[in-house]
Amino acid sequence: MTRDLTAESAFYAVSALLFATSVTVTVVWCASMSAMGGMPMPGGWTMSMAWMRMPGQSWIGATASFAGMWMVMMVAMMLPSLVPMLSRYRRAVGEAGEARLGRLTMLVGAGYFFVWTLLGLMAFPVGMMLASLEMQAPTIARAVPVATGAIVLLAGALQFTTWKAHHLACCRHSLACAGCLRADAATAWRHGLRLGIHCAHCCAGLTLILLVVGVMDLRAMAAVAAAISLERLAPAGQRIARGIGILLIGLGSWMTLAAL
């Protein structure tokens, strides 16, 4: 019993340290990007520097820089809701030795964040392409505030779908959607991938809001992270998800009308 408590305490201590580090790096990174400013665009909005290459920077360098920023940001945002899922996994394969259980837990986490890394790598070229179009075509740039409001509105509507409810339930009760879990590396990696896929589906609307509102905006990141954590961890998660949907529909409607 004492060994179990020690191992569990070490798991939470490492998670807290990783969270604190990722938050610190994210804040510093966002502050440095904010100091550089953005590009004022037709329509009264400002394009984030996250979608631009720095002078002399190659495409590979820009992609690597975004991927690093994205990964640290995702750890800061998703770790609070991931830790309970990892804790449930540790209890499910508790027969593994302490050292082995630690390695398996890291594999689950690595599989989870691998999914988010792939999503970031797919989002970056799309964002770069749209940024290029917006800089070249003022008509497209002027339509961005309306499009942003519409995306926020649609993300709110997504909160009421059975699709959202299914993936949220799998995130809240991860073992029920996983089946039998063996204490081996391949199963741990697949479980992490499965958790990441469910999470990415569940957070699709909220993540899209983050991308269009401001991927380096600390206020947007904090709001999205809080929404994700609340609907995952609070007792009435489904009702909270619908409440978030109502707020987003109202916000999206206001943003759309204000931009017209």
N, C-alpha and C positions, 0 to 999 in steps of 0.2 A: 504493500500500500504506500509506504514512504517513498519507494523508488518511483511509483506511478505519479505521485504528487510532485516529486522533484522534476521528472521528465515533463509533466504538463506545465509546471511553472517555468521551466526553461523554454518551452515552446512559446508561451505567451510573452516571455521577456524578449526573445529573439524577434517575434512579430512586432512588438512595440518599438523595438530599436529600428527595425526595418521601416516601419511606418514613419517614425520621427525623422529618419534620415531622408526618406523620399519626399516628405513634406518640405523639409528644409531646402533640399536641392531644387524642388519645384518652385518654391517661393523665390529663391535666388535667381533661378533661370527666368521666371516671369518678370522679375524686377529689371533684369538686364535687358530683356526684350522691350519692356515698357520704356526704358530710358532711351532706346533707339527710336521710339515713336513708330507711327504707322504711316500709311499713304492715304491722304484725303482723297475720296472718290466722289464722282458725280452722284447725287442723291443724298449727300449729307452724311455719309458713313466713312469709316476708316478701315482700310485693309490691314490685317495683321501681318507682321513681319514673318510669322511662322510659315507663310506660303510663298516667301520670296527667297531667292538665292542671294547670299551675301556677295559683295564684289570679289571676283577671283575664285569663287567657290564652284567646284564641279557639281554635276548632277549627283554623282555618287556621294560626294561630301555632304550635299544638302540633304539627301535622303538619309544618310547615316546620322546627321545632326537631328533631323526630325524624329527618326526612330528612337534615338536615345532620349530625347525630350519626352516623347510619347510614352515610352516604357516607364520612365520614372513617374510621370504623371499618373499612369494607370495604376501603379503600385500604391501611390498615395490615395487615389480615389477608391480603389476596389478592395484593398486589403482589409478594411474594417468589416466588410460583408463576407470576405473570403475566409477569414479566420474561423468563424463558427463551422463552415463547411469542412475545413481542414481538421478541426477538432472532432467532428463527427466521423471523419475518415479514420482518424487515429484510434478512436474507440472501436471502430468496426474491425480493424486489423491489429487490435491490441496484443495479440499473441506474439507478434514480432518483437525481437529484442529491442532495447532502448536505442542503440546506435542505428540498427536497421530501420526502426520506425522513423527516426529523424531523416534518414536518407530517402525513405519512401515519401514522407511528407514533402520534402523538397522537390521530388519528382512530380508530385501532384501539382504543387505550386508552379513549377516550371512549365508543365503542360498547359495549365490555366493561362498563364501570361504569354505563352507562345501563341495562343489564339489571338490575344489582344495585340501582340506585336504584328502578326500577319494583317490584322485589320488596319493598323496604323500604316503599314507599308502599302496597302491598297488605297487608303484614303489620301495619302500624300500626293501621288501623281494626279489624282482627280482634282484635288485642291489647287495644285500648281496650274493645271490646265484651265480651270475656271478663273483663277486669278489672272492668268495671261489674257483670257478673253475679256474679262472685265476692264483690264487696263487698256485694251485696244479698242473696245467698243463702248462708248459712253452710254448708249441706249441700254445695254445689258447691265452696266454698273448701276444705272438709275433704278432698275427693276429689283435690285438685290434687297432693299428694305422690305418690299412687299413680299418677295419670295421667302425671306427669313420669317416674317410673321406667319405666312402660310405653313411653313415647315413646323413652327412651334405649335400651331393649331392642330395640324395632322398628328404630331407627336402626342398631343393631349388626347386626341380621339383614339390613338393606338392603345392607350392605357385601359380602355374599356373592352378590348377584344378578348375572345377566348384564347387566341394565340398568345397574347401577353400573359393571361392567367395561367396557362399551361407551363410556360417557361419560368414564370415567377414561382410556381409551386415546386418545380424541380430544383430551383435555387434554394428555396426555403427548406425543402425536405430532400436534400441531394441524394441520400442513400436509397430512398424509395424509387428513384428513377435510374439507379445505377445497377441494381441487381446484386448478385453475389460478388464480393470483392476478395480476391486472393492477395496475400501479402508478398507480392513480387513486383519487380520494377516495371515490367510491361503493363500490368494491370494498373499500377499507380499512374503511369504516364497517360494511359487511355482514360482513366478517371479524371485526371486533370484536364485533358482535352474536352471531355464530355461536359465538365463543369464550365469550362471557358465558352463552349458553343452555346450552352443554355443561357449563360450570363450575357453573352453578346446579343443573342436574340431578345432576351428580356430587356436589355438596356438600349435596344436599337434606337428608339425614339429619343431618349435622353442623350445618348451619345451624339446623335445627329444634331441636336440642339447645341451641344457643346462645340461641335465643328463649325456650325454656321454662325453662332453668336460670338465666339471668340475662344479659340483653342488655347490661348495663353492668357485668358482673362481669369484672374483668381476668383472673382466673385461668381462667375458662371461655373467654374470648376467646383467651388465650395457648394453651390446650390445643387448642382447635379449629383455630387457625391453624397450630400445629405439626403436627397430624394431616393437614391439607390439604396443607401443604408437603411432608411426608414422602412421602405417597402419590403426589404429583406428580413430585417431583424425585429421590427415591432410585432406585437401579438396579432394585430388585425392588419396584416400586410396587404391583403387584397383590397380592403376598404381604403387604406392609405393610398394605394396605387390609383384607385378611382378618384380620390380627393386630389391627388397630384394632377390627374387628367383634367379635372374641372378647372384647376388653377391655370394649367397650360392652355386650355381652350380659351379661357378669358384673356390671358396674356397675348396669345397669338392673334385673337380677334382684334384686340386693341392695337397691337403692332401693325397689323395689316391695314386697318382703317386709318391709323395715324400716318402711314406712309403713302396713302393714296392722294 
